[in-house]
Amino acid sequence: MQCKWALLYIERWLTAPLEQDGQRIERDRGTPQGGVMSPILSNLFLHYAFDLWMKRTYPDLPWCRYADDGLVHCRTEQEQPERQL
């Protein structure tokens, strides 16, 4: 299910121009460092890109994620996931 109003506001946020030193700067990607939407968007992305990948690829390894940091609990070095992202 898609939430059309959420996608609309995310798109507006990502394309809204910045004002810097009195000048308007058009943007075509990303969010500004420290922007209020950055943590929300990164958590959404990491949920789908990392969390679900870990559950699918390494279902026996316990792990946790704190915002954009994560920790995989391995018992041996051989259990350590390869850096595939």
CYANA upper distance limits for C-alpha pairs under 8 A (distance plus 0.5 A):
  2 GLN  CA      7 LEU  CA      8.49
  3 CYS  CA      7 LEU  CA      6.90
  4 LYS  CA      8 LEU  CA      6.58
  5 TRP  CA      9 TYR  CA      6.81
  6 ALA  CA     10 ILE  CA      6.64
  7 LEU  CA     11 GLU  CA      6.56
  8 LEU  CA     12 ARG  CA      6.71
  9 TYR  CA     13 TRP  CA      6.55
 10 ILE  CA     14 LEU  CA      6.65
 11 GLU  CA     15 THR  CA      6.71
 12 ARG  CA     16 ALA  CA      6.30
 13 TRP  CA     31 THR  CA      8.46
 13 TRP  CA     37 MET  CA      8.20
 14 LEU  CA     27 ARG  CA      8.05
 14 LEU  CA     28 ASP  CA      7.83
 14 LEU  CA     29 ARG  CA      6.88
 14 LEU  CA     30 GLY  CA      6.73
 14 LEU  CA     31 THR  CA      6.60
 15 THR  CA     26 GLU  CA      8.05
 15 THR  CA     27 ARG  CA      6.09
 15 THR  CA     28 ASP  CA      6.27
 15 THR  CA     29 ARG  CA      7.51
 16 ALA  CA     26 GLU  CA      7.74
 16 ALA  CA     27 ARG  CA      7.22
 17 PRO  CA     24 ARG  CA      6.91
 17 PRO  CA     25 ILE  CA      5.92
 17 PRO  CA     26 GLU  CA      5.02
 17 PRO  CA     27 ARG  CA      6.12
 18 LEU  CA     24 ARG  CA      6.23
 18 LEU  CA     25 ILE  CA      5.53
 18 LEU  CA     26 GLU  CA      7.01
 18 LEU  CA     27 ARG  CA      7.84
 19 GLU  CA     23 GLN  CA      5.91
 19 GLU  CA     24 ARG  CA      5.06
 19 GLU  CA     25 ILE  CA      6.47
 20 GLN  CA     24 ARG  CA      7.00
 20 GLN  CA     25 ILE  CA      7.61
 31 THR  CA     35 GLY  CA      6.85
 31 THR  CA     37 MET  CA      7.73
 31 THR  CA     38 SER  CA      6.44
 32 PRO  CA     38 SER  CA      7.90
 33 GLN  CA     38 SER  CA      7.93
 34 GLY  CA     38 SER  CA      7.32
 35 GLY  CA     39 PRO  CA      8.50
 36 VAL  CA     40 ILE  CA      8.28
 37 MET  CA     41 LEU  CA      6.56
 38 SER  CA     42 SER  CA      6.48
 39 PRO  CA     43 ASN  CA      6.56
 39 PRO  CA     67 ALA  CA      7.77
 40 ILE  CA     44 LEU  CA      6.82
 41 LEU  CA     45 PHE  CA      6.62
 42 SER  CA     46 LEU  CA      6.46
 42 SER  CA     67 ALA  CA      8.28
 42 SER  CA     68 ASP  CA      7.61
 43 ASN  CA     47 HIS  CA      6.45
 43 ASN  CA     67 ALA  CA      6.71
 43 ASN  CA     68 ASP  CA      7.60
 44 LEU  CA     48 TYR  CA      7.16
 45 PHE  CA     49 ALA  CA      6.35
 45 PHE  CA     50 PHE  CA      8.45
 46 LEU  CA     50 PHE  CA      5.48
 46 LEU  CA     51 ASP  CA      6.85
 46 LEU  CA     68 ASP  CA      8.00
 47 HIS  CA     51 ASP  CA      5.32
 47 HIS  CA     52 LEU  CA      6.91
 48 TYR  CA     52 LEU  CA      6.00
 48 TYR  CA     53 TRP  CA      7.84
 49 ALA  CA     53 TRP  CA      6.65
 50 PHE  CA     54 MET  CA      6.50
 50 PHE  CA     85 LEU  CA      8.43
 51 ASP  CA     55 LYS  CA      6.87
 52 LEU  CA     56 ARG  CA      6.62
 53 TRP  CA     57 THR  CA      6.25
 53 TRP  CA     58 TYR  CA      8.40
 54 MET  CA     58 TYR  CA      5.71
 54 MET  CA     59 PRO  CA      7.18
 55 LYS  CA     59 PRO  CA      5.27
 58 TYR  CA     81 PRO  CA      8.15
 61 LEU  CA     72 VAL  CA      7.41
 61 LEU  CA     73 HIS  CA      6.89
 61 LEU  CA     74 CYS  CA      7.11
 61 LEU  CA     79 GLU  CA      8.39
 62 PRO  CA     72 VAL  CA      6.71
 62 PRO  CA     73 HIS  CA      5.97
 62 PRO  CA     74 CYS  CA      8.18
 63 TRP  CA     70 GLY  CA      7.85
 63 TRP  CA     71 LEU  CA      6.06
 63 TRP  CA     72 VAL  CA      4.75
 63 TRP  CA     73 HIS  CA      6.12
 64 CYS  CA     70 GLY  CA      6.15
 64 CYS  CA     71 LEU  CA      5.92
 64 CYS  CA     72 VAL  CA      7.12
 65 ARG  CA     69 ASP  CA      6.15
 65 ARG  CA     70 GLY  CA      4.50
 65 ARG  CA     71 LEU  CA      6.77
 66 TYR  CA     70 GLY  CA      6.39
 72 VAL  CA     80 GLN  CA      8.29
 74 CYS  CA     79 GLU  CA      6.17
 74 CYS  CA     80 GLN  CA      6.52
 75 ARG  CA     79 GLU  CA      7.32
 76 THR  CA     80 GLN  CA      7.67
